[in-house]
Amino acid sequence: MPIKKIYTEAYLLYDDGLHKVFWLGIEEADEEKGILTNQYMIVDGNEAALLDPGGYFIFDRVARNVISKIDPMNVKYIFFSHQDPDVLGTINLWYEETPNAKLAISSLWVRFVPHLAVTGTSRIIEIPDEGTRFKLGNSSIYALPAHYLHSPGNFSFYDEKSGIFFSGDIGAAAFPEGEWYLFVDNFNEHIKYMEGFHRRYMSSTKALKAWVRMVREVSPKVIAPQHGAIFEGENVGKFLDWLESLEVGIDVYEHLFRFRKL
């Protein structure tokens, strides 16, 4: 279905009264400016965390939706799954907009952050390769390894209270122009929007299978990727089964590594 104006507003994914999770909207104009991206916010009590807040051209919409739900002074963390510009292209703007927030990113990418006009590193948290746990209000958010899927320093984030697993680029779908939906309904039909991306961008079949094993241990209720649509209910299991059977990256493209006189 086409993107409707109603989706410019934040959408509530989970609410138990004290703990809330929001998807932070999308706009029809986004299709003209780059690949569509999802941004999320977790609120527990009076503390909030943003996840993969995105690139420059969506900053106004994301900031507006954040401010509609919580005082930016109460944003405690901003989590970045990896280093791509559609993930952290506005890191300098959020650094100013949320002065109390810690910026959490893989230790592999911290040295690159000053290139994005961030004036200091005292508020940056280096996530170790093995991952870590963050306290948000009375809840816990886990940074879990997703290395080489696709970035060598890559993390997924699991919100224990809601059961939502934020998977970053894993689960991404590239919709054709004019086609978009927030939740996966027909999984088999949705595969065609995911398969090409995963085969090319996920670099390691071994890493992908290891990630699936880890996610199964968590047993999430929802998997929310940074691109495409959200998996819930039986589609969580269908998605993991599909990933587990997929061959990706160098295992698919090894044949290209040979010299040719062009």
C-alpha positions as CSV (number, residue, x, y, z in Angstrom):
1,M,0.0,0.0,0.0
2,P,1.2,3.6,-0.5
3,I,2.6,5.6,2.4
4,K,-0.2,7.6,3.9
5,K,0.1,10.9,5.9
6,I,-1.1,9.2,9.0
7,Y,2.2,7.4,9.2
8,T,4.1,10.6,9.7
9,E,3.2,10.3,13.4
10,A,4.8,8.0,16.0
11,Y,3.1,4.6,16.2
12,L,2.9,2.7,19.5
13,L,4.3,-0.8,19.2
14,Y,4.1,-1.7,22.9
15,D,2.6,-0.2,26.1
16,D,2.3,-1.7,29.5
17,G,1.6,1.7,31.2
18,L,5.2,2.3,32.3
19,H,7.2,0.9,29.4
20,K,6.5,2.0,25.8
21,V,8.1,1.4,22.4
22,F,7.4,3.7,19.4
23,W,8.1,3.4,15.7
24,L,8.8,7.0,14.7
25,G,7.0,7.5,11.5
26,I,7.7,7.8,7.8
27,E,6.8,10.2,5.0
28,E,5.9,9.9,1.3
29,A,8.8,12.3,0.5
30,D,11.2,9.8,2.0
31,E,10.9,7.6,-1.1
32,E,12.4,10.4,-3.2
33,K,15.4,11.0,-1.1
34,G,16.8,7.6,-0.3
35,I,16.1,4.1,0.9
36,L,13.2,4.0,3.5
37,T,14.4,3.6,7.1
38,N,12.8,2.8,10.4
39,Q,13.6,4.6,13.6
40,Y,12.4,3.5,17.1
41,M,12.3,4.8,20.6
42,I,12.0,2.9,23.9
43,V,10.6,4.8,26.9
44,D,10.7,3.4,30.5
45,G,9.3,5.8,33.1
46,N,10.9,9.1,32.4
47,E,13.9,7.8,30.5
48,A,14.2,7.1,26.7
49,A,16.5,5.5,24.2
50,L,16.6,6.1,20.5
51,L,17.6,3.4,18.0
52,D,19.3,4.1,14.7
53,P,17.9,7.7,14.4
54,G,18.8,8.0,10.8
55,G,20.1,10.3,8.1
56,Y,19.9,14.1,7.7
57,F,16.8,14.5,5.6
58,I,14.5,12.7,8.1
59,F,15.8,14.5,11.2
60,D,13.0,17.0,11.5
61,R,10.3,14.3,11.4
62,V,12.1,12.0,13.8
63,A,12.9,14.9,16.2
64,R,9.3,16.1,16.1
65,N,8.0,12.6,17.0
66,V,10.5,12.2,19.8
67,I,9.6,15.6,21.3
68,S,5.9,14.7,21.1
69,K,6.4,11.8,23.5
70,I,9.2,12.9,25.8
71,D,11.5,15.8,26.8
72,P,14.7,15.4,24.8
73,M,16.6,16.1,28.1
74,N,15.3,12.7,29.2
75,V,16.9,10.7,26.3
76,K,19.4,8.6,28.1
77,Y,20.9,6.6,25.2
78,I,21.1,6.7,21.5
79,F,22.0,3.3,20.0
80,F,23.7,2.9,16.7
81,S,23.7,-0.6,15.2
82,H,26.6,0.2,12.8
83,Q,28.3,3.0,10.9
84,D,26.2,3.6,7.8
85,P,25.0,7.2,7.1
86,D,21.3,6.1,7.1
87,V,22.0,5.0,10.8
88,L,24.2,7.8,12.2
89,G,24.1,10.6,9.6
90,T,22.6,12.9,12.2
91,I,24.7,11.9,15.1
92,N,26.0,15.5,15.5
93,L,22.5,16.9,15.5
94,W,21.3,14.5,18.1
95,Y,24.4,15.2,20.1
96,E,23.1,18.8,20.5
97,E,19.4,18.0,20.6
98,T,19.8,15.5,23.5
99,P,22.6,16.9,25.7
100,N,22.2,14.2,28.4
101,A,22.3,11.2,26.1
102,K,25.1,8.7,25.8
103,L,25.9,7.6,22.3
104,A,26.5,3.9,22.1
105,I,28.3,2.4,19.1
106,S,30.7,-0.4,18.4
107,S,34.2,0.2,19.7
108,L,35.3,-0.4,16.1
109,W,33.7,2.8,14.9
110,V,34.3,5.3,17.7
111,R,37.4,6.8,16.0
112,F,35.3,7.7,13.0
113,V,32.7,9.7,14.9
114,P,34.7,13.0,15.0
115,H,34.5,13.0,11.1
116,L,30.8,13.5,11.6
117,A,31.2,16.9,13.4
118,V,30.7,15.5,16.9
119,T,32.7,17.9,19.1
120,G,33.7,15.5,21.9
121,T,33.8,11.8,22.7
122,S,33.1,12.0,26.5
123,R,29.5,11.0,25.9
124,I,30.3,8.0,23.6
125,I,30.0,4.5,25.0
126,E,32.1,1.9,23.1
127,I,30.2,-1.3,22.8
128,P,32.6,-4.3,23.2
129,D,32.5,-7.0,20.6
130,E,30.7,-9.5,22.9
131,G,27.9,-7.0,23.6
132,T,26.6,-5.5,26.9
133,R,23.5,-4.6,28.9
134,F,22.1,-1.1,29.4
135,K,19.7,0.0,32.1
136,L,16.8,2.2,31.1
137,G,14.5,3.1,33.9
138,N,13.5,-0.3,35.5
139,S,14.2,-2.2,32.3
140,S,17.2,-3.7,30.4
141,I,18.3,-3.3,26.8
142,Y,20.9,-5.7,25.5
143,A,23.4,-5.0,22.7
144,L,23.9,-8.3,21.1
145,P,26.6,-9.2,18.4
146,A,25.6,-9.1,14.8
147,H,29.1,-8.7,13.3
148,Y,29.5,-9.1,9.6
149,L,25.7,-8.7,9.1
150,H,26.7,-6.6,7.3
151,S,29.2,-4.4,9.1
152,P,32.2,-6.0,10.9
153,G,31.2,-3.9,13.9
154,N,27.5,-4.5,14.1
155,F,24.9,-4.9,16.9
156,S,21.3,-5.8,17.4
157,F,19.4,-4.5,20.4
158,Y,16.9,-6.5,22.5
159,D,14.3,-4.8,24.7
160,E,13.7,-7.4,27.4
161,K,10.5,-5.9,28.8
162,S,8.6,-5.6,25.4
163,G,10.2,-8.6,23.8
164,I,11.1,-6.6,20.7
165,F,14.3,-7.4,19.0
166,F,15.7,-4.5,16.9
167,S,17.7,-6.3,14.2
168,G,19.2,-3.4,12.2
169,D,19.8,-4.3,8.6
170,I,19.0,-8.0,9.2
171,G,15.4,-8.4,8.0
172,A,15.7,-5.3,5.7
173,A,13.4,-5.1,2.8
174,A,13.7,-2.8,-0.2
175,F,10.2,-1.9,-1.4
176,P,9.5,-0.8,-4.9
177,E,8.2,2.7,-5.4
178,G,4.6,3.1,-4.2
179,E,4.7,-0.2,-2.2
180,W,5.0,0.0,1.6
181,Y,3.6,-1.6,4.8
182,L,4.6,-1.5,8.4
183,F,3.9,-5.1,9.4
184,V,4.6,-8.2,7.4
185,D,1.3,-9.9,6.5
186,N,2.1,-12.4,3.8
187,F,5.7,-13.7,4.6
188,N,6.1,-15.6,1.4
189,E,5.3,-12.6,-0.7
190,H,7.6,-10.4,1.5
191,I,10.6,-12.6,0.7
192,K,11.1,-11.0,-2.7
193,Y,11.8,-7.7,-1.1
194,M,14.4,-9.1,1.2
195,E,16.3,-11.8,-0.7
196,G,18.5,-9.8,-3.0
197,F,19.6,-7.5,-0.2
198,H,20.5,-10.3,2.2
199,R,22.4,-12.3,-0.3
200,R,24.5,-9.3,-1.2
201,Y,24.9,-7.3,2.0
202,M,25.1,-10.1,4.6
203,S,28.7,-11.1,4.2
204,S,28.8,-14.5,6.0
205,T,26.5,-17.5,6.0
206,K,28.2,-18.8,9.1
207,A,27.7,-15.5,11.0
208,L,24.0,-15.4,9.9
209,K,23.4,-18.9,11.2
210,A,25.1,-18.0,14.5
211,W,22.9,-14.9,14.8
212,V,19.7,-16.9,14.2
213,R,20.8,-19.3,17.0
214,M,21.3,-16.4,19.4
215,V,17.9,-14.9,18.5
216,R,16.2,-18.2,19.1
217,E,17.6,-18.3,22.6
218,V,16.0,-14.9,23.3
219,S,12.6,-15.9,21.8
220,P,11.5,-12.4,20.8
221,K,7.9,-11.6,20.3
222,V,8.7,-9.1,17.5
223,I,11.6,-8.5,15.2
224,A,11.9,-4.8,14.1
225,P,14.5,-4.1,11.3
226,Q,15.9,-0.8,10.3
227,H,14.5,-1.1,6.7
228,G,11.3,-2.7,5.5
229,A,8.5,-4.2,7.7
230,I,8.2,-5.5,11.2
231,F,7.8,-9.2,11.9
232,E,5.4,-10.3,14.7
233,G,3.5,-13.5,15.7
234,E,4.2,-16.5,13.5
235,N,6.2,-14.4,11.0
236,V,9.0,-14.2,13.6
237,G,9.6,-17.9,13.3
238,K,9.1,-17.9,9.5
239,F,11.7,-15.2,9.2
240,L,14.3,-17.0,11.3
241,D,13.7,-20.3,9.4
242,W,14.2,-18.5,6.1
243,L,17.4,-16.8,7.3
244,E,18.7,-20.1,8.6
245,S,18.4,-21.7,5.1
246,L,19.9,-18.7,3.2
247,E,23.3,-18.7,1.6
248,V,24.8,-15.2,1.6
249,G,27.8,-13.0,0.9
250,I,31.1,-14.5,-0.2
251,D,29.5,-18.0,-0.4
252,V,27.3,-16.6,-3.2
253,Y,29.7,-14.1,-4.9
254,E,33.1,-16.0,-4.6
255,H,32.9,-16.7,-8.4
256,L,33.5,-12.9,-9.1
257,F,37.0,-13.0,-7.6
258,R,39.0,-13.6,-10.7
259,F,40.9,-11.4,-13.1
260,R,39.3,-10.3,-16.3
261,K,40.7,-8.2,-19.1
262,L,37.8,-5.9,-19.7
